[in-house]
Amino acid sequence: MSGAVPEPAGEPGTESVEALAGHAVAQPTQQTYWTPTLARDAKRAALRVYLGAAPGVGKTYAMLSEGQRRRGRGTDVLVGLVQTYGRPKTTEMLEGLEVAPTKHVEYRGTAFEEMDTAAIVARMPEVVLVDELAHTNIPGSRRAKRWEDVLDLLAEGIPVITTVNVQHLESLNDVIAATGFSTWPTRSSSWTCPPTRCSGACTTATSIRIRGRPSWRFGGSSPPRT
């Protein structure tokens, strides 16, 4: 990649359970511990975040909708990675948008798809859409966390529009836990340079409580539409 971003030492205290048990674990090909200062200094493009109050409130739909609007105005938009979870409206919103190829990562005999940051940089779109900022990449990926991939894209001068849920912010974890959500992974609220713009995707309090129940999150019936 062209961005001259330093490669600090790996973040301490992040050993997995498998590693602590003495099992061999595939490591990311580039170890990086991004600090807020490093992220701000390396940032060369705008970052927009769609912040959701709970899973399923419409962050991805809103991100794709903005992508469609920008595409309609002539902007070169690329979908770096998106998770539709089979939601018809979200899937429809993808129509017409160019989707970047994903990277195949094998782990324990199973193939997974992760965002191919190098392919996005080679393509150099005017803006890239990246879903689920707090996602933990499959062991053996280029980076351990998707937010690290996003910081790499910003350092290369590629504007990013992304999504994240409030329960994945460490500073709010205790508050969110009190509502009944069990959340993992979390990330420091100050992990990155300030976004150029942050927008909220919300729903009613009743729907949020329903979405937080394990019976819905893990295969139960959908909450009422609001």
N, C-alpha and C positions, 0 to 999 in steps of 0.2 A: 504494500500500500504506500501511497505517496506521502501521507501525513507523517511527519517526524515526531511521533509520540513516544516519550520515554516508556520503558517497561520496568516499573517498580517491582519490588519483591512481592511475593504472594501474600494475601491477607492472612494473618495469623488466626488460629483458633477456629478454623473452618473445616477441620477434618470430618469426614463422613463416618457413620457408624461402622461401615465395612472396613474403612482404613484403620479405625481404632481397634477393630477386632483382628487386625493382622492380615486381612484379605487384600489381594491386588485390586486396585481400582484404577481405571483409565483416567488420565489427567488431561485437562485442556492443553492444547498445543501452545498456547500463550498464556502465561500467568501474569495477571495484572491486578494491582490494587489501586483503582482509581480513587483519588482524593478529591474533595470538592475544589480545591485550588487547582489541581492538575486538570480537572475536567473543564473548569472555566477558562484556563489558559489555552487549552487545546481546541475549544469550541470555535468552529468557523461557519456555523449555519444555525438557523432557527430551529427550536424544539417546541412542539405543541403537544400538550398532554390532555387527553380526555380522561377525567377522573370520575370513577363510578362509586356510588354508595354501596353497591352489592353486585354479585355476579348476575348477569342477565338484564341489567337496567338499560342497555342500549349504547354502551361505549363503542363497541366495534361497528355497529350500524352508523353511529354518528361519525366515526372516523372515515368509514367508506363513503358516506354521504358527502363529506367535505372533499374527499378524493375525486368523486364524480363531478362536483361543482368546479373544482380546479381544472379537471380534464376538459370540462365543457368550455372553460375560458382559454384553453390552449396550452395549459401547463403539462409538462411531461411528467406524468404520475406513474409510479411503480409500486406495486404491493410487494413489500419485502417478505411478509408472512402474516397470515390471518387465520384465526380459528372461528369457523362459523357454527360449530357444534350442531350442524344440521338445521339451524333455524332458517326457514324459507325466506323471510324478508331480508335477512343478512346475506344469504346466498345470492338473492336477486340483486342486491346492491353491488355485488362484485362484477356483474355483467359489464363487459366493455373495458374493464381495467386490466392492464397488463400485470401479470403475476410473475415474480422472479422465480427461477428454479430453486428448489430447496437442496440442501446438502444431506446425503444419506449417511447416517451414523449407525454403526452396528454396536450393540452392547448386549452381552450375554446371549448371543445367538438371535437377537431380535433387531430388525432394522427400524430405525426411527428417522423422521424428517425434521431437520433444524434449518434455521435461516442461514443462507449462504451469503455472509457479509462480503466476501471477496467478489462474488458475482455481481452484487449490487454496486460495489465501488467501480468495477469494470464497466458497468452499464451507465453510471453517473447520471441518474435521473434528476429532474429539478426538485422533486420531493418524493420521499418514500414513506409508505404506511407500514408500521410495525406494531402488531398486536401483542398484548400481554407483556408489558415491560418487566414485570417481576419474575418472569419464567426462569426456571433453572434448566440450563441446557443439559442434554444427555452427556454423561461422562465420555470423554474422548473428543468432544467438540472443540472448536477453536478457542472459545472463551467459556468460562464456567457459567456465566449469567448473561441473559439477553440484554440487560441494561449496559453491560460492557460492550456488547456488539453495537448498541445504539450510540454510545459515546465514541466508538471507533468511526461510525458513519458521520457524526457531527464533526469529528476531527478532520475528516476528509472533505468537509465542505458540503455535505448532502443534508438538506433540511429533512427533519423527521417529524411525523405525526404519529403518536403512540397512545396506548391506553393502559390504565392501571386502576386497581380497586383500592379504596382507602384502607382496607384491612391488611394490605401488604406494606403499609408504611409503619415502621417500627414505633415512631412517636405516638401513634394512635392505637397500638396493638392492645394495650390494657383496656382502653375504652371500648374497642370493638369486641374484645373477649367478653365483656360484661353483657353484650347483647346476645351471646350464645354462639357466636361464630368461633370456629377453631381454624386458625390461619397459619399457613406455611407455604412458601417461604415469606419472610419479611425483609424489608430493606430500609436502611436509615433514610429518614425524610430529607436529609441534607446530602444525599449521595452524589448529586450532580450539580451542574451549573443551573441557575434558575431558568425554567422554561420561558420562552418568549411569550407564550400564552397558555393558559390553563382553563379548560372548560369542564363543566360538570354534567354528568348523565345521571339523572335521579328518577325515583319512582316514589310511591307512597310508603309510609312507615310500616303499614300492615304487610305490603308486598315484600319489603326488605326482610321482615321477621320470618315470613314464610320461606323466602329464598335461603335463609340461613339454616333452616332445618335440614338435618342429614337426610331425611326421607325424600326431600326434593332434590338436594344437591347430588345425591347418589342414586338416581333412577326413579324417584317418586314422581307424582303428577306435577304438572306445571302450576305455578301460582296464577292467580287471576290476573288478566291483563288490565293495566291501569293507564 
